[in-house]
Amino acid sequence: MAAFISEEVRFMKAFISQKSSKSFAIPLGFNEYFPDPLPITVDLLDYSGRCWTVRMKKRGEKVLLTLGWENFVRDNNLEDGKYLNFIYDSDRTFYVVIFGHDMCSEFRAFPQVVVDVDDYETGENDEEEEEEQKQK
């Protein structure tokens, strides 16, 4: 996860599907940390660097994460009783840490591109080696 700036602010909230599947209400006390005017969108980043752009909307005093929030819920398999820790960079980004039912943070491993380290050490790749072998 990216390094956090010293002026970060955060909140933690339980995920309750009945209330938070389609939109997510940010605690009222957190409103003081948002700029005026409110950003149209914010980015949600997870441990692996995945990013979701989500629309912010103000309804009365409430600030909600709306369009795009459902993708975040689906992609992270959020279910009732999980806790979300939102760390705000005071601009447009929330770093989100998800805690499971055991209150341990969840880290999901995602498929990574496999790179043959030997290619980097020698500066060569397999295709060049095969061509050299054919010419010999």
N, C-alpha and C positions, 0 to 999 in steps of 0.2 A: 504494500500500500504506500502511497506517496507520503512524504514527510509532511507533518502538520505544521501550520504556522502558529505562532505564539498567541494570536488573537482568536483562536478557534473557540467556538461555543458548541454545545451539544445538548441533545435531549434523548431520552430513551422512552419507548412506548411499546406496549404489547400490541401484537397483531391480532385483531378480532375480525374474522372474515365477514361477519354480518354487517360490520360498520366500515370495513376498510378494503374490501375487494375491488371496488370500482374507483374509489378516491380515498385519500388519506388526510385526515385533519391534523395539522401541526398544532401542538399545544399553544393556547392563547398567550401564555407568558413568553413565548419565543418570538412573538411579533416584533418586539423592540429591536431585534437583531437584523431585521430586513431593511434594505434601503427603501427610500420613497422616491420614485414609484417602485412598486414591487416588480421584480424581474418577471418577464413573461414565461420563461422556462428556467429550470435548473437541471444540472446533471447529477445523477446518482452514480457513484463509483463504488465498486466492491473490491475485495482483496486482490482479485486476479486482474484488476484493471478494466473489467468490463464496464461499459457506460450506458446509461439510459437517460435520454432527455425527456423530461416530464414537465408538463405545463403547470404553472402555479395560478391559482385563482383566489380572489378574495370575495367572500360572501359575508357581508356584515363585518364582524370582527374576526371571523374564521379565515385562516389561510389554508387552502387545500392543494394537494398534489392531485391532478386530475388526468388529463390525456397523457397516456404513456405509463401511468402507474400500474395498470393491469398487466402490462408486459413485464414490469419488474416483479410483480407478485407471481406471475406464471413462471418466469425464468428462474426464480429463486425458490420455487415450491413452498411458498409461505403458507403456513397453516396456523390455526388458532393456538394461542399460547406461546408463540415464538416472540422474542423481543427484538426490536430494531433500535440500534444505537446510531443516531444521526449526528455526524460531526460536520459543522458548517464552516466553510472557509471565509465567511463574511463577504462573499462575492456571489457566485452562482453555482457552487458545488457543495454537495453533501457526500461525505464518505460514509458508507453504511456498513455497519457490522451487524450480522444476524446472529442471535443467540438462540440455541435450541431449547427444548423442553428441560434439559439438564442444566441450563444456564451457562453452558460452555459455548464459546463462539464457534460458528460453523465455518469451515473453510472447504470450499468445493474445488476439487482439482478438475481442470478442464483439459481436453486434449491439446497437446503442444506439438508444434512442428518439430520433427526429429531431424537434427543436423549431424552429419558425420564429422566429429571433431577433428579427425585426421585430415580432412580436406582443408581446414583452417590452419593446421600446423604446417602443412607442406605447401599451401597455396595452390594445390592442384585439385582437380576433381576426378571422379571415376571415369567420365567420358574421355578426358585427356589421357588418362592412363590406358584405357582400352585402345585408343588410337595409336599410342606409342607401341603397345604390345602387337598390334596388327602389322605395324610397319617393320618390326624386327623380324 
